[in-house]
């Protein structure tokens, strides 16, 4: 049941903009999946969802959608591991360092991997959100035709 609910959550947030847990629970209910606000809240944490411009998104699929960053994961409570295309780790780590993210203690870059050291688990979650936002495409201001094209979550969020 939990796995199905989490898959539905990922499907919902990739198909449309969802701003609140209550809205997400209501959409799940409309799809025949029963969920309380508290279960949705736990799912959001377990799935590693973040908010960007007020809406939920999953950084892992979005990161893999385009650009040199292929994925982001954690290693314990104090490390974030970022995988990039070959040769892209150093420029991405430099961008993270220059962003002066308070939660980040430092970065170490190889050819295709960045290790980001953080202070603790809460700092790790916040740093992931800030790193994803750092590489996010700014919102587009365009006419009707472009607005329809911008509905693709991955396409609208990432540019490298």
TIVO-2410 file (N, C-alpha, C; in nm, 3 decimals):
# residues 160
REC num residu      c1      c2      c3 atome chaine
REC   1      X   0.082  -0.119   0.000     N      A
REC   1      X   0.000   0.000   0.000    CA      A
REC   1      X   0.088   0.127   0.000     C      A
REC   2      X   0.189   0.129   0.089     N      A
REC   2      X   0.276   0.245   0.100    CA      A
REC   2      X   0.353   0.268  -0.030     C      A
REC   3      X   0.406   0.160  -0.088     N      A
REC   3      X   0.484   0.172  -0.211    CA      A
REC   3      X   0.396   0.225  -0.325     C      A
REC   4      X   0.273   0.174  -0.334     N      A
REC   4      X   0.180   0.221  -0.437    CA      A
REC   4      X   0.149   0.369  -0.417     C      A
REC   5      X   0.126   0.407  -0.290     N      A
REC   5      X   0.094   0.548  -0.259    CA      A
REC   5      X   0.211   0.637  -0.299     C      A
REC   6      X   0.334   0.595  -0.268     N      A
REC   6      X   0.450   0.676  -0.303    CA      A
REC   6      X   0.470   0.685  -0.454     C      A
REC   7      X   0.442   0.577  -0.526     N      A
REC   7      X   0.450   0.582  -0.673    CA      A
REC   7      X   0.346   0.678  -0.729     C      A
REC   8      X   0.227   0.676  -0.671     N      A
REC   8      X   0.121   0.768  -0.714    CA      A
REC   8      X   0.161   0.913  -0.686     C      A
REC   9      X   0.224   0.937  -0.571     N      A
REC   9      X   0.268   1.073  -0.538    CA      A
REC   9      X   0.367   1.122  -0.643     C      A
REC  10      X   0.464   1.038  -0.678     N      A
REC  10      X   0.562   1.077  -0.780    CA      A
REC  10      X   0.494   1.104  -0.915     C      A
REC  11      X   0.395   1.022  -0.948     N      A
REC  11      X   0.321   1.043  -1.072    CA      A
REC  11      X   0.242   1.174  -1.071     C      A
REC  12      X   0.182   1.204  -0.957     N      A
REC  12      X   0.103   1.327  -0.944    CA      A
REC  12      X   0.191   1.450  -0.959     C      A
REC  13      X   0.302   1.454  -0.886     N      A
REC  13      X   0.385   1.575  -0.890    CA      A
REC  13      X   0.460   1.591  -1.021     C      A
REC  14      X   0.474   1.482  -1.096     N      A
REC  14      X   0.538   1.496  -1.228    CA      A
REC  14      X   0.436   1.540  -1.333     C      A
REC  15      X   0.308   1.517  -1.306     N      A
REC  15      X   0.203   1.553  -1.403    CA      A
REC  15      X   0.147   1.693  -1.382     C      A
REC  16      X   0.148   1.740  -1.258     N      A
REC  16      X   0.089   1.872  -1.231    CA      A
REC  16      X   0.153   1.936  -1.110     C      A
REC  17      X   0.131   2.064  -1.093     N      A
REC  17      X   0.186   2.138  -0.980    CA      A
REC  17      X   0.101   2.113  -0.856     C      A
REC  18      X   0.167   2.076  -0.747     N      A
REC  18      X   0.101   2.051  -0.620    CA      A
REC  18      X   0.174   2.132  -0.514     C      A
REC  19      X   0.100   2.217  -0.442     N      A
REC  19      X   0.163   2.307  -0.346    CA      A
REC  19      X   0.151   2.263  -0.201     C      A
REC  20      X   0.049   2.182  -0.167     N      A
REC  20      X   0.027   2.147  -0.027    CA      A
REC  20      X   0.010   1.997  -0.009     C      A
REC  21      X   0.032   1.953   0.114     N      A
REC  21      X   0.011   1.813   0.147    CA      A
REC  21      X  -0.137   1.777   0.137     C      A
REC  22      X  -0.223   1.869   0.175     N      A
REC  22      X  -0.367   1.845   0.166    CA      A
REC  22      X  -0.409   1.826   0.021     C      A
REC  23      X  -0.355   1.906  -0.067     N      A
REC  23      X  -0.385   1.895  -0.210    CA      A
REC  23      X  -0.338   1.759  -0.263     C      A
REC  24      X  -0.222   1.716  -0.217     N      A
REC  24      X  -0.168   1.587  -0.258    CA      A
REC  24      X  -0.255   1.473  -0.206     C      A
REC  25      X  -0.299   1.481  -0.080     N      A
REC  25      X  -0.387   1.379  -0.023    CA      A
REC  25      X  -0.519   1.373  -0.098     C      A
REC  26      X  -0.573   1.489  -0.136     N      A
REC  26      X  -0.699   1.493  -0.211    CA      A
REC  26      X  -0.683   1.430  -0.349     C      A
REC  27      X  -0.571   1.456  -0.415     N      A
REC  27      X  -0.546   1.397  -0.547    CA      A
REC  27      X  -0.529   1.245  -0.535     C      A
REC  28      X  -0.462   1.200  -0.430     N      A
REC  28      X  -0.450   1.056  -0.407    CA      A
REC  28      X  -0.588   0.994  -0.389     C      A
REC  29      X  -0.672   1.058  -0.311     N      A
REC  29      X  -0.808   1.009  -0.287    CA      A
REC  29      X  -0.887   1.001  -0.418     C      A
REC  30      X  -0.871   1.101  -0.503     N      A
REC  30      X  -0.939   1.101  -0.632    CA      A
REC  30      X  -0.892   0.985  -0.720     C      A
REC  31      X  -0.772   0.936  -0.696     N      A
REC  31      X  -0.718   0.823  -0.771    CA      A
REC  31      X  -0.745   0.690  -0.701     C      A
REC  32      X  -0.823   0.696  -0.592     N      A
REC  32      X  -0.859   0.574  -0.521    CA      A
REC  32      X  -0.757   0.525  -0.421     C      A
REC  33      X  -0.661   0.611  -0.386     N      A
REC  33      X  -0.559   0.575  -0.287    CA      A
REC  33      X  -0.586   0.655  -0.161     C      A
REC  34      X  -0.620   0.586  -0.054     N      A
REC  34      X  -0.650   0.654   0.072    CA      A
REC  34      X  -0.521   0.697   0.140     C      A
REC  35      X  -0.516   0.821   0.186     N      A
REC  35      X  -0.398   0.874   0.254    CA      A
REC  35      X  -0.439   0.988   0.345     C      A
REC  36      X  -0.378   0.993   0.461     N      A
REC  36      X  -0.400   1.106   0.551    CA      A
REC  36      X  -0.289   1.209   0.527     C      A
REC  37      X  -0.308   1.328   0.578     N      A
REC  37      X  -0.205   1.431   0.565    CA      A
REC  37      X  -0.077   1.384   0.633     C      A
REC  38      X  -0.087   1.315   0.746     N      A
REC  38      X   0.034   1.270   0.815    CA      A
REC  38      X   0.107   1.161   0.736     C      A
REC  39      X   0.035   1.071   0.670     N      A
REC  39      X   0.103   0.969   0.589    CA      A
REC  39      X   0.168   1.034   0.466     C      A
REC  40      X   0.101   1.133   0.409     N      A
REC  40      X   0.159   1.207   0.295    CA      A
REC  40      X   0.285   1.280   0.341     C      A
REC  41      X   0.282   1.338   0.460     N      A
REC  41      X   0.397   1.408   0.514    CA      A
REC  41      X   0.517   1.314   0.528     C      A
REC  42      X   0.493   1.194   0.582     N      A
REC  42      X   0.601   1.095   0.596    CA      A
REC  42      X   0.652   1.052   0.458     C      A
REC  43      X   0.561   1.034   0.363     N      A
REC  43      X   0.602   0.995   0.227    CA      A
REC  43      X   0.690   1.102   0.163     C      A
REC  44      X   0.656   1.227   0.184     N      A
REC  44      X   0.734   1.338   0.128    CA      A
REC  44      X   0.878   1.332   0.178     C      A
REC  45      X   0.895   1.305   0.307     N      A
REC  45      X   1.029   1.294   0.365    CA      A
REC  45      X   1.102   1.173   0.309     C      A
REC  46      X   1.034   1.057   0.307     N      A
REC  46      X   1.098   0.934   0.258    CA      A
REC  46      X   1.135   0.942   0.111     C      A
REC  47      X   1.055   1.009   0.032     N      A
REC  47      X   1.083   1.023  -0.111    CA      A
REC  47      X   1.187   1.132  -0.139     C      A
REC  48      X   1.219   1.213  -0.038     N      A
REC  48      X   1.316   1.320  -0.056    CA      A
REC  48      X   1.263   1.434  -0.140     C      A
REC  49      X   1.130   1.457  -0.137     N      A
REC  49      X   1.072   1.564  -0.216    CA      A
REC  49      X   1.111   1.699  -0.159     C      A
REC  50      X   1.119   1.795  -0.246     N      A
REC  50      X   1.149   1.933  -0.209    CA      A
REC  50      X   1.046   2.023  -0.275     C      A
REC  51      X   1.050   2.149  -0.237     N      A
REC  51      X   0.965   2.248  -0.303    CA      A
REC  51      X   1.053   2.345  -0.379     C      A
REC  52      X   1.007   2.380  -0.498     N      A
REC  52      X   1.073   2.480  -0.580    CA      A
REC  52      X   0.964   2.570  -0.634     C      A
REC  53      X   0.981   2.699  -0.611     N      A
REC  53      X   0.879   2.797  -0.651    CA      A
REC  53      X   0.741   2.762  -0.595     C      A
REC  54      X   0.739   2.702  -0.475     N      A
REC  54      X   0.614   2.673  -0.406    CA      A
REC  54      X   0.549   2.540  -0.440     C      A
REC  55      X   0.612   2.457  -0.523     N      A
REC  55      X   0.551   2.331  -0.565    CA      A
REC  55      X   0.646   2.214  -0.538     C      A
REC  56      X   0.587   2.098  -0.505     N      A
REC  56      X   0.667   1.979  -0.479    CA      A
REC  56      X   0.728   1.923  -0.607     C      A
REC  57      X   0.849   1.871  -0.594     N      A
REC  57      X   0.915   1.801  -0.703    CA      A
REC  57      X   1.013   1.702  -0.642     C      A
REC  58      X   1.052   1.605  -0.721     N      A
REC  58      X   1.151   1.506  -0.679    CA      A
REC  58      X   1.283   1.540  -0.745     C      A
REC  59      X   1.385   1.572  -0.666     N      A
REC  59      X   1.512   1.612  -0.728    CA      A
REC  59      X   1.581   1.500  -0.804     C      A
REC  60      X   1.564   1.376  -0.765     N      A
REC  60      X   1.638   1.268  -0.830    CA      A
REC  60      X   1.601   1.251  -0.977     C      A
REC  61      X   1.472   1.230  -1.013     N      A
REC  61      X   1.441   1.219  -1.156    CA      A
REC  61      X   1.467   1.349  -1.231     C      A
REC  62      X   1.442   1.462  -1.167     N      A
REC  62      X   1.462   1.590  -1.234    CA      A
REC  62      X   1.609   1.613  -1.265     C      A
REC  63      X   1.697   1.575  -1.175     N      A
REC  63      X   1.840   1.591  -1.200    CA      A
REC  63      X   1.885   1.504  -1.315     C      A
REC  64      X   1.831   1.385  -1.324     N      A
REC  64      X   1.872   1.293  -1.430    CA      A
REC  64      X   1.816   1.333  -1.566     C      A
REC  65      X   1.719   1.424  -1.569     N      A
REC  65      X   1.650   1.457  -1.693    CA      A
REC  65      X   1.737   1.530  -1.793     C      A
REC  66      X   1.826   1.615  -1.746     N      A
REC  66      X   1.911   1.687  -1.840    CA      A
REC  66      X   2.030   1.746  -1.768     C      A
REC  67      X   2.131   1.784  -1.844     N      A
REC  67      X   2.247   1.849  -1.788    CA      A
REC  67      X   2.351   1.751  -1.737     C      A
REC  68      X   2.458   1.806  -1.683     N      A
REC  68      X   2.569   1.722  -1.641    CA      A
REC  68      X   2.544   1.645  -1.511     C      A
REC  69      X   2.450   1.692  -1.428     N      A
REC  69      X   2.423   1.622  -1.303    CA      A
REC  69      X   2.331   1.505  -1.331     C      A
REC  70      X   2.380   1.386  -1.298     N      A
REC  70      X   2.305   1.264  -1.326    CA      A
REC  70      X   2.225   1.216  -1.208     C      A
REC  71      X   2.268   1.252  -1.087     N      A
REC  71      X   2.196   1.206  -0.969    CA      A
REC  71      X   2.250   1.267  -0.842     C      A
REC  72      X   2.168   1.258  -0.739     N      A
REC  72      X   2.207   1.310  -0.608    CA      A
REC  72      X   2.158   1.209  -0.506     C      A
REC  73      X   2.243   1.179  -0.409     N      A
REC  73      X   2.208   1.083  -0.306    CA      A
REC  73      X   2.277   1.123  -0.177     C      A
REC  74      X   2.250   1.050  -0.071     N      A
REC  74      X   2.314   1.077   0.056    CA      A
REC  74      X   2.399   0.959   0.097     C      A
REC  75      X   2.497   0.985   0.182     N      A
REC  75      X   2.580   0.881   0.241    CA      A
REC  75      X   2.591   0.916   0.390     C      A
REC  76      X   2.503   0.856   0.469     N      A
REC  76      X   2.497   0.892   0.610    CA      A
REC  76      X   2.429   1.026   0.628     C      A
REC  77      X   2.449   1.085   0.744     N      A
REC  77      X   2.383   1.212   0.776    CA      A
REC  77      X   2.464   1.335   0.737     C      A
REC  78      X   2.591   1.316   0.700     N      A
REC  78      X   2.678   1.431   0.679    CA      A
REC  78      X   2.735   1.445   0.539     C      A
REC  79      X   2.694   1.358   0.447     N      A
REC  79      X   2.746   1.367   0.311    CA      A
REC  79      X   2.634   1.364   0.208     C      A
REC  80      X   2.655   1.442   0.105     N      A
REC  80      X   2.570   1.439  -0.014    CA      A
REC  80      X   2.663   1.397  -0.128     C      A
REC  81      X   2.619   1.302  -0.208     N      A
REC  81      X   2.698   1.254  -0.321    CA      A
REC  81      X   2.628   1.295  -0.450     C      A
REC  82      X   2.697   1.370  -0.531     N      A
REC  82      X   2.641   1.418  -0.657    CA      A
REC  82      X   2.720   1.355  -0.771     C      A
REC  83      X   2.650   1.284  -0.860     N      A
REC  83      X   2.713   1.223  -0.978    CA      A
REC  83      X   2.690   1.317  -1.097     C      A
REC  84      X   2.795   1.337  -1.175     N      A
REC  84      X   2.787   1.424  -1.292    CA      A
REC  84      X   2.837   1.352  -1.416     C      A
REC  85      X   2.821   1.416  -1.530     N      A
REC  85      X   2.886   1.368  -1.651    CA      A
REC  85      X   3.037   1.381  -1.631     C      A
REC  86      X   3.113   1.307  -1.706     N      A
REC  86      X   3.259   1.312  -1.697    CA      A
REC  86      X   3.310   1.454  -1.715     C      A
REC  87      X   3.399   1.496  -1.626     N      A
REC  87      X   3.460   1.628  -1.635    CA      A
REC  87      X   3.376   1.742  -1.580     C      A
REC  88      X   3.256   1.715  -1.532     N      A
REC  88      X   3.167   1.821  -1.487    CA      A
REC  88      X   3.162   1.840  -1.336     C      A
REC  89      X   3.229   1.753  -1.260     N      A
REC  89      X   3.222   1.763  -1.115    CA      A
REC  89      X   3.288   1.891  -1.062     C      A
REC  90      X   3.405   1.925  -1.111     N      A
REC  90      X   3.475   2.044  -1.061    CA      A
REC  90      X   3.398   2.173  -1.085     C      A
REC  91      X   3.346   2.197  -1.207     N      A
REC  91      X   3.269   2.320  -1.226    CA      A
REC  91      X   3.142   2.324  -1.140     C      A
REC  92      X   3.076   2.211  -1.122     N      A
REC  92      X   2.955   2.208  -1.040    CA      A
REC  92      X   2.990   2.231  -0.893     C      A
REC  93      X   3.099   2.171  -0.845     N      A
REC  93      X   3.142   2.192  -0.706    CA      A
REC  93      X   3.179   2.338  -0.683     C      A
REC  94      X   3.244   2.398  -0.779     N      A
REC  94      X   3.280   2.539  -0.768    CA      A
REC  94      X   3.154   2.626  -0.757     C      A
REC  95      X   3.051   2.593  -0.835     N      A
REC  95      X   2.925   2.667  -0.826    CA      A
REC  95      X   2.862   2.652  -0.687     C      A
REC  96      X   2.869   2.532  -0.631     N      A
REC  96      X   2.816   2.510  -0.496    CA      A
REC  96      X   2.895   2.591  -0.395     C      A
REC  97      X   3.028   2.588  -0.404     N      A
REC  97      X   3.112   2.664  -0.312    CA      A
REC  97      X   3.085   2.814  -0.321     C      A
REC  98      X   3.071   2.864  -0.442     N      A
REC  98      X   3.049   3.008  -0.460    CA      A
REC  98      X   2.910   3.053  -0.415     C      A
REC  99      X   2.817   2.958  -0.402     N      A
REC  99      X   2.682   2.992  -0.358    CA      A
REC  99      X   2.677   3.020  -0.208     C      A
REC 100      X   2.785   2.988  -0.137     N      A
REC 100      X   2.792   3.013   0.008    CA      A
REC 100      X   2.671   2.958   0.083     C      A
REC 101      X   2.640   2.834   0.059     N      A
REC 101      X   2.529   2.768   0.128    CA      A
REC 101      X   2.573   2.741   0.271     C      A
REC 102      X   2.502   2.800   0.368     N      A
REC 102      X   2.541   2.792   0.508    CA      A
REC 102      X   2.560   2.650   0.559     C      A
REC 103      X   2.478   2.558   0.512     N      A
REC 103      X   2.481   2.420   0.561    CA      A
REC 103      X   2.599   2.339   0.507     C      A
REC 104      X   2.661   2.388   0.401     N      A
REC 104      X   2.772   2.316   0.337    CA      A
REC 104      X   2.903   2.354   0.405     C      A
REC 105      X   2.974   2.252   0.453     N      A
REC 105      X   3.105   2.274   0.514    CA      A
REC 105      X   3.211   2.280   0.405     C      A
REC 106      X   3.198   2.194   0.304     N      A
REC 106      X   3.294   2.194   0.195    CA      A
REC 106      X   3.259   2.091   0.090     C      A
REC 107      X   3.328   2.099  -0.023     N      A
REC 107      X   3.306   2.004  -0.133    CA      A
REC 107      X   3.440   1.945  -0.176     C      A
REC 108      X   3.433   1.824  -0.226     N      A
REC 108      X   3.549   1.758  -0.286    CA      A
REC 108      X   3.501   1.703  -0.419     C      A
REC 109      X   3.571   1.741  -0.526     N      A
REC 109      X   3.528   1.699  -0.659    CA      A
REC 109      X   3.631   1.610  -0.725     C      A
REC 110      X   3.583   1.504  -0.786     N      A
REC 110      X   3.665   1.420  -0.871    CA      A
REC 110      X   3.632   1.454  -1.015     C      A
REC 111      X   3.637   1.354  -1.101     N      A
REC 111      X   3.604   1.375  -1.241    CA      A
REC 111      X   3.453   1.377  -1.263     C      A
REC 112      X   3.382   1.283  -1.197     N      A
REC 112      X   3.238   1.273  -1.218    CA      A
REC 112      X   3.158   1.260  -1.088     C      A
REC 113      X   3.222   1.289  -0.975     N      A
REC 113      X   3.155   1.277  -0.846    CA      A
REC 113      X   3.194   1.393  -0.755     C      A
REC 114      X   3.095   1.445  -0.683     N      A
REC 114      X   3.120   1.549  -0.584    CA      A
REC 114      X   3.073   1.496  -0.450     C      A
REC 115      X   3.158   1.511  -0.348     N      A
REC 115      X   3.117   1.484  -0.210    CA      A
REC 115      X   3.096   1.619  -0.144     C      A
REC 116      X   2.978   1.638  -0.088     N      A
REC 116      X   2.944   1.762  -0.020    CA      A
REC 116      X   2.928   1.729   0.128     C      A
REC 117      X   3.014   1.789   0.211     N      A
REC 117      X   3.007   1.767   0.356    CA      A
REC 117      X   2.913   1.870   0.418     C      A
REC 118      X   2.824   1.822   0.504     N      A
REC 118      X   2.729   1.909   0.573    CA      A
REC 118      X   2.738   1.884   0.723     C      A
REC 119      X   2.674   1.972   0.802     N      A
REC 119      X   2.686   1.968   0.947    CA      A
REC 119      X   2.611   1.853   1.013     C      A
REC 120      X   2.490   1.823   0.965     N      A
REC 120      X   2.405   1.720   1.027    CA      A
REC 120      X   2.290   1.687   0.933     C      A
REC 121      X   2.200   1.598   0.979     N      A
REC 121      X   2.088   1.555   0.894    CA      A
REC 121      X   1.996   1.670   0.852     C      A
REC 122      X   1.952   1.756   0.945     N      A
REC 122      X   1.868   1.869   0.899    CA      A
REC 122      X   1.941   1.958   0.798     C      A
REC 123      X   2.070   1.979   0.820     N      A
REC 123      X   2.148   2.059   0.726    CA      A
REC 123      X   2.159   1.990   0.591     C      A
REC 124      X   2.166   1.856   0.594     N      A
REC 124      X   2.174   1.780   0.469    CA      A
REC 124      X   2.050   1.801   0.385     C      A
REC 125      X   1.933   1.791   0.447     N      A
REC 125      X   1.808   1.809   0.373    CA      A
REC 125      X   1.798   1.950   0.315     C      A
REC 126      X   1.834   2.049   0.395     N      A
REC 126      X   1.827   2.187   0.349    CA      A
REC 126      X   1.929   2.212   0.238     C      A
REC 127      X   2.048   2.156   0.253     N      A
REC 127      X   2.152   2.174   0.150    CA      A
REC 127      X   2.109   2.112   0.017     C      A
REC 128      X   2.046   1.995   0.022     N      A
REC 128      X   1.999   1.933  -0.102    CA      A
REC 128      X   1.900   2.025  -0.172     C      A
REC 129      X   1.806   2.081  -0.096     N      A
REC 129      X   1.709   2.173  -0.156    CA      A
REC 129      X   1.779   2.292  -0.219     C      A
REC 130      X   1.876   2.349  -0.149     N      A
REC 130      X   1.946   2.467  -0.200    CA      A
REC 130      X   2.032   2.433  -0.322     C      A
REC 131      X   2.094   2.316  -0.321     N      A
REC 131      X   2.176   2.275  -0.436    CA      A
REC 131      X   2.088   2.253  -0.558     C      A
REC 132      X   1.975   2.188  -0.539     N      A
REC 132      X   1.882   2.168  -0.651    CA      A
REC 132      X   1.834   2.303  -0.704     C      A
REC 133      X   1.799   2.393  -0.613     N      A
REC 133      X   1.753   2.525  -0.655    CA      A
REC 133      X   1.864   2.602  -0.727     C      A
REC 134      X   1.988   2.583  -0.684     N      A
REC 134      X   2.102   2.648  -0.747    CA      A
REC 134      X   2.111   2.615  -0.895     C      A
REC 135      X   2.081   2.490  -0.928     N      A
REC 135      X   2.092   2.447  -1.067    CA      A
REC 135      X   1.959   2.451  -1.142     C      A
REC 136      X   1.855   2.504  -1.079     N      A
REC 136      X   1.722   2.506  -1.142    CA      A
REC 136      X   1.713   2.617  -1.245     C      A
REC 137      X   1.637   2.589  -1.349     N      A
REC 137      X   1.610   2.688  -1.453    CA      A
REC 137      X   1.513   2.791  -1.395     C      A
REC 138      X   1.538   2.918  -1.415     N      A
REC 138      X   1.445   3.019  -1.368    CA      A
REC 138      X   1.311   3.008  -1.439     C      A
REC 139      X   1.202   3.049  -1.372     N      A
REC 139      X   1.070   3.042  -1.436    CA      A
REC 139      X   1.067   3.124  -1.565     C      A
REC 140      X   0.997   3.070  -1.663     N      A
REC 140      X   0.986   3.138  -1.793    CA      A
REC 140      X   0.865   3.230  -1.793     C      A
REC 141      X   0.881   3.341  -1.863     N      A
REC 141      X   0.768   3.430  -1.886    CA      A
REC 141      X   0.745   3.427  -2.036     C      A
REC 142      X   0.634   3.364  -2.076     N      A
REC 142      X   0.612   3.347  -2.219    CA      A
REC 142      X   0.464   3.344  -2.249     C      A
REC 143      X   0.434   3.338  -2.375     N      A
REC 143      X   0.296   3.333  -2.421    CA      A
REC 143      X   0.233   3.197  -2.401     C      A
REC 144      X   0.110   3.181  -2.450     N      A
REC 144      X   0.033   3.057  -2.430    CA      A
REC 144      X   0.105   2.933  -2.481     C      A
REC 145      X   0.162   2.938  -2.599     N      A
REC 145      X   0.227   2.820  -2.657    CA      A
REC 145      X   0.343   2.774  -2.571     C      A
REC 146      X   0.423   2.868  -2.524     N      A
REC 146      X   0.538   2.833  -2.441    CA      A
REC 146      X   0.492   2.782  -2.305     C      A
REC 147      X   0.380   2.837  -2.252     N      A
REC 147      X   0.330   2.790  -2.122    CA      A
REC 147      X   0.294   2.643  -2.128     C      A
REC 148      X   0.236   2.599  -2.237     N      A
REC 148      X   0.200   2.458  -2.250    CA      A
REC 148      X   0.324   2.371  -2.253     C      A
REC 149      X   0.427   2.417  -2.319     N      A
REC 149      X   0.552   2.340  -2.325    CA      A
REC 149      X   0.622   2.338  -2.190     C      A
REC 150      X   0.604   2.442  -2.110     N      A
REC 150      X   0.672   2.451  -1.980    CA      A
REC 150      X   0.610   2.361  -1.875     C      A
REC 151      X   0.501   2.294  -1.906     N      A
REC 151      X   0.437   2.208  -1.807    CA      A
REC 151      X   0.516   2.082  -1.778     C      A
REC 152      X   0.608   2.046  -1.863     N      A
REC 152      X   0.693   1.931  -1.836    CA      A
REC 152      X   0.784   1.963  -1.718     C      A
REC 153      X   0.772   1.887  -1.610     N      A
REC 153      X   0.846   1.915  -1.488    CA      A
REC 153      X   0.996   1.920  -1.512     C      A
REC 154      X   1.050   1.815  -1.570     N      A
REC 154      X   1.195   1.812  -1.590    CA      A
REC 154      X   1.236   1.922  -1.686     C      A
REC 155      X   1.164   1.940  -1.794     N      A
REC 155      X   1.199   2.042  -1.891    CA      A
REC 155      X   1.188   2.182  -1.835     C      A
REC 156      X   1.095   2.204  -1.745     N      A
REC 156      X   1.076   2.338  -1.690    CA      A
REC 156      X   1.171   2.369  -1.576     C      A
REC 157      X   1.229   2.267  -1.515     N      A
REC 157      X   1.310   2.291  -1.396    CA      A
REC 157      X   1.460   2.298  -1.420     C      A
REC 158      X   1.509   2.233  -1.523     N      A
REC 158      X   1.654   2.217  -1.532    CA      A
REC 158      X   1.712   2.269  -1.661     C      A
REC 159      X   1.821   2.339  -1.647     N      A
REC 159      X   1.902   2.374  -1.763    CA      A
REC 159      X   2.047   2.381  -1.716     C      A
REC 160      X   2.135   2.336  -1.798     N      A
REC 160      X   2.277   2.332  -1.755    CA      A
REC 160      X   2.363   2.404  -1.854     C      A
***
